[in-house]
């Protein structure tokens, strides 16, 4: 089934069956992503039914609606899709499902907007065209699953590791270094002389002249070798605004291979916070 849509004098054929397929597939990807993120034990047939409902309702968008009516319509469709797919248990459960549906839609919509602004193609009705080829179709089939996979993987990683990230503030009298530290349960570096825990700091964060500070060498063992690490004695160290007692700051010459992390702390440091 198809019809012609005229846009600025250009005759463009718009296939309704293709639109239905695209939107059903798009809704299916969104619903299955929400199901995976929230660990919903939902039957596959419910995912299909919810997607089909979302796909069928796209045809009602050809009815002349103002902006407010269109907003209400889309919101009601999303609620019904969620209820069909995940059923109703309580208001909190349902609102969380709806929130993640919109959040996932924003992620995909953002990439579609990026394509729209970065590449030269025109929008005709509900489909984007570039040299006569549907960009929506290519985007949905090729990129959408990849984007959602990376999105889910990142969200899962953040959920599993967010408790390991902490704020760090190191004081050397009137000098202060701030950054983000990561709790490494395998970090057991201690000062063998006074049993002080060593916080491993990326040396690039330390912009001051080392000759101004008291320094000691502490042995450190990695997976590849044993060596000595230069350690400074701070006047005060705070982790999440709590003071860490009896610690040293070890300056690591190598880059810390954890995204956004400036320092590594041990479980012993966290246990000694006060």
PLY file of the C-alpha trace (Angstrom):
ply
format ascii 1.0
element vertex 274
property float x
property float y
property float z
element edge 273
property int vertex1
property int vertex2
end_header
0.00 0.00 0.00
1.42 3.37 -0.96
0.54 6.90 -1.84
2.30 9.98 -3.20
3.35 12.85 -0.97
4.31 16.10 -2.63
7.08 18.13 -1.00
8.30 21.34 -2.63
7.27 20.07 -6.04
9.07 16.70 -5.73
6.99 13.57 -6.10
8.02 11.14 -3.38
6.40 7.77 -2.85
5.77 6.89 0.79
5.08 3.24 1.62
2.72 2.77 4.57
3.66 -0.89 4.97
7.32 0.17 5.29
6.37 2.83 7.84
4.45 0.20 9.81
7.41 -2.19 9.70
9.90 0.50 10.75
7.86 1.73 13.68
6.98 -1.77 14.87
10.65 -2.77 14.75
11.63 0.49 16.45
9.06 -0.06 19.25
10.21 -3.67 19.65
13.82 -2.55 20.13
12.75 0.04 22.70
10.58 -2.40 24.66
13.15 -5.18 24.70
15.80 -2.69 25.87
13.55 -1.52 28.72
12.87 -5.16 29.62
16.58 -5.94 29.76
17.55 -2.80 31.69
14.89 -3.31 34.35
15.18 -7.11 34.45
11.51 -7.57 33.57
10.50 -11.20 33.18
8.15 -10.64 30.25
6.96 -13.13 27.64
8.12 -12.65 24.06
4.51 -12.54 22.83
3.87 -9.48 25.02
6.84 -7.69 23.44
5.40 -8.48 20.01
1.89 -7.31 20.94
3.18 -4.07 22.47
5.29 -3.41 19.38
2.40 -4.15 17.01
0.16 -1.75 18.91
2.77 0.99 18.63
3.24 0.25 14.94
-0.46 0.29 14.12
-1.12 3.57 15.91
1.34 5.35 13.60
-1.42 5.54 10.99
-3.50 7.78 13.25
-0.78 10.42 12.96
-2.13 11.21 9.48
-5.17 12.68 11.21
-4.91 16.45 11.52
-3.97 17.10 15.19
-2.60 20.19 16.87
0.59 20.04 18.95
-1.16 19.51 22.27
-3.46 16.79 20.92
-0.45 15.06 19.33
1.44 15.15 22.64
-1.51 13.62 24.53
-1.97 11.02 21.81
1.69 9.92 21.90
1.73 9.83 25.69
-1.39 7.66 25.83
0.08 5.33 23.20
3.24 4.90 25.27
1.21 4.09 28.40
-0.88 1.48 26.58
2.26 -0.04 25.02
3.81 -0.38 28.48
0.64 -1.92 29.94
0.35 -4.42 27.09
3.99 -5.42 27.39
4.64 -5.36 31.12
1.06 -5.38 32.54
0.18 -3.35 35.64
1.50 -4.20 39.10
1.57 -0.81 40.82
2.00 2.83 39.90
5.73 2.93 40.73
6.41 -0.12 38.56
4.47 1.37 35.63
6.00 4.85 35.89
9.49 3.37 35.95
8.73 1.39 32.79
7.42 4.53 31.08
10.43 6.58 32.19
12.92 4.08 30.77
10.90 3.82 27.55
11.24 7.57 27.03
14.88 7.57 28.13
15.72 4.89 25.59
13.72 6.74 22.92
15.74 9.90 23.62
19.00 8.00 23.13
17.93 6.71 19.71
16.26 9.99 18.81
19.45 11.85 19.60
21.41 9.74 17.14
18.74 10.23 14.50
18.93 13.98 15.06
22.71 13.76 14.72
22.28 12.11 11.32
19.79 14.79 10.35
22.22 17.61 11.14
25.46 16.00 9.91
24.37 14.63 6.56
22.66 16.29 3.63
19.27 14.70 3.20
15.68 15.83 3.35
12.68 14.78 5.38
9.51 13.85 3.54
6.57 13.04 5.77
7.74 10.49 8.31
10.78 9.19 6.43
14.20 10.74 5.76
15.62 10.44 2.25
19.15 10.74 0.97
19.49 10.41 -2.80
16.20 8.51 -2.86
17.22 6.05 -0.11
15.44 5.84 3.23
17.87 6.84 5.98
15.38 5.69 8.63
15.46 2.18 7.23
19.25 1.99 7.18
19.53 3.58 10.61
16.99 1.25 12.20
18.24 -1.97 10.68
21.96 -1.35 11.04
22.62 1.20 13.75
19.71 1.01 16.20
20.55 -2.45 17.64
24.21 -1.46 17.91
23.41 1.83 19.63
21.00 0.18 22.06
23.50 -2.59 22.79
26.21 -0.06 23.66
23.71 1.97 25.69
22.58 -1.09 27.70
26.18 -2.20 28.21
27.16 1.24 29.53
24.14 1.48 31.85
24.84 -2.00 33.21
28.49 -1.13 33.77
27.53 2.07 35.61
25.09 0.19 37.84
27.72 -2.40 38.72
30.55 0.08 39.31
28.97 3.29 40.60
29.68 2.32 44.22
33.37 2.10 43.40
33.67 5.76 42.37
34.39 8.36 45.06
35.44 11.98 45.32
38.98 12.67 46.46
40.55 15.75 48.01
44.25 15.75 48.92
45.69 18.55 51.06
49.36 19.54 51.20
49.11 22.40 53.69
47.72 25.25 51.54
47.71 23.20 48.30
44.71 21.07 47.36
44.31 18.42 44.64
40.80 17.26 43.81
39.67 14.43 41.58
37.87 11.11 41.29
39.17 7.92 42.84
38.24 4.30 42.21
38.02 1.61 44.88
40.22 -1.31 43.81
39.74 -4.23 46.18
42.93 -5.74 44.77
45.02 -2.73 45.75
46.96 -3.76 48.86
49.91 -1.37 48.63
51.02 -0.31 52.12
53.99 1.42 53.60
56.11 -1.43 55.14
57.58 0.97 57.69
54.48 2.40 59.40
51.76 0.30 57.72
50.21 3.31 55.99
47.83 2.71 53.08
48.96 4.10 49.73
46.56 6.00 47.49
47.82 5.68 43.90
47.57 9.06 42.16
48.03 9.75 38.46
51.27 11.77 38.39
49.77 14.15 35.80
47.38 15.43 38.47
50.34 16.56 40.57
51.42 19.85 39.00
53.71 21.07 41.79
57.48 20.85 42.27
58.25 17.53 43.97
61.31 18.95 45.67
59.03 20.96 47.95
57.59 17.86 49.58
58.73 15.09 51.88
59.06 11.90 49.87
59.61 8.21 50.66
59.92 5.13 48.44
57.50 2.26 48.89
57.82 -1.15 47.17
54.95 -2.00 44.82
54.23 -5.24 42.98
52.18 -5.36 39.78
51.22 -8.25 37.52
54.37 -7.71 35.44
57.06 -6.55 37.83
58.13 -5.21 41.22
59.34 -1.66 41.62
59.41 1.32 43.93
56.84 4.10 43.91
57.45 7.67 45.07
55.08 8.56 47.91
54.24 11.91 49.48
52.98 12.58 52.99
49.80 14.68 52.80
48.58 16.93 55.57
45.02 15.70 55.07
43.07 13.42 52.71
39.30 13.37 52.26
37.28 10.69 50.48
33.61 11.60 50.00
34.17 14.45 52.50
35.33 12.01 55.18
38.89 12.10 56.44
41.21 9.20 55.61
43.76 8.54 58.33
47.30 7.20 58.05
47.69 7.34 54.25
50.37 8.17 51.71
50.01 9.47 48.16
51.87 7.34 45.61
52.65 9.00 42.28
52.08 6.62 39.39
54.11 7.32 36.26
51.76 5.28 34.06
48.28 6.43 33.09
45.42 4.93 35.11
43.43 2.84 32.62
40.00 3.59 34.10
37.90 6.23 32.37
37.59 9.47 34.38
39.67 8.19 37.33
42.57 10.15 38.82
43.49 7.85 41.71
43.16 4.30 43.08
42.26 3.67 46.71
42.13 0.45 48.70
39.44 -1.12 50.84
41.63 -0.39 53.88
41.38 3.34 53.13
37.58 3.17 52.92
37.33 1.22 56.17
39.44 3.85 57.97
37.29 6.85 56.99
35.98 8.97 59.83
0 1
1 2
2 3
3 4
4 5
5 6
6 7
7 8
8 9
9 10
10 11
11 12
12 13
13 14
14 15
15 16
16 17
17 18
18 19
19 20
20 21
21 22
22 23
23 24
24 25
25 26
26 27
27 28
28 29
29 30
30 31
31 32
32 33
33 34
34 35
35 36
36 37
37 38
38 39
39 40
40 41
41 42
42 43
43 44
44 45
45 46
46 47
47 48
48 49
49 50
50 51
51 52
52 53
53 54
54 55
55 56
56 57
57 58
58 59
59 60
60 61
61 62
62 63
63 64
64 65
65 66
66 67
67 68
68 69
69 70
70 71
71 72
72 73
73 74
74 75
75 76
76 77
77 78
78 79
79 80
80 81
81 82
82 83
83 84
84 85
85 86
86 87
87 88
88 89
89 90
90 91
91 92
92 93
93 94
94 95
95 96
96 97
97 98
98 99
99 100
100 101
101 102
102 103
103 104
104 105
105 106
106 107
107 108
108 109
109 110
110 111
111 112
112 113
113 114
114 115
115 116
116 117
117 118
118 119
119 120
120 121
121 122
122 123
123 124
124 125
125 126
126 127
127 128
128 129
129 130
130 131
131 132
132 133
133 134
134 135
135 136
136 137
137 138
138 139
139 140
140 141
141 142
142 143
143 144
144 145
145 146
146 147
147 148
148 149
149 150
150 151
151 152
152 153
153 154
154 155
155 156
156 157
157 158
158 159
159 160
160 161
161 162
162 163
163 164
164 165
165 166
166 167
167 168
168 169
169 170
170 171
171 172
172 173
173 174
174 175
175 176
176 177
177 178
178 179
179 180
180 181
181 182
182 183
183 184
184 185
185 186
186 187
187 188
188 189
189 190
190 191
191 192
192 193
193 194
194 195
195 196
196 197
197 198
198 199
199 200
200 201
201 202
202 203
203 204
204 205
205 206
206 207
207 208
208 209
209 210
210 211
211 212
212 213
213 214
214 215
215 216
216 217
217 218
218 219
219 220
220 221
221 222
222 223
223 224
224 225
225 226
226 227
227 228
228 229
229 230
230 231
231 232
232 233
233 234
234 235
235 236
236 237
237 238
238 239
239 240
240 241
241 242
242 243
243 244
244 245
245 246
246 247
247 248
248 249
249 250
250 251
251 252
252 253
253 254
254 255
255 256
256 257
257 258
258 259
259 260
260 261
261 262
262 263
263 264
264 265
265 266
266 267
267 268
268 269
269 270
270 271
271 272
272 273
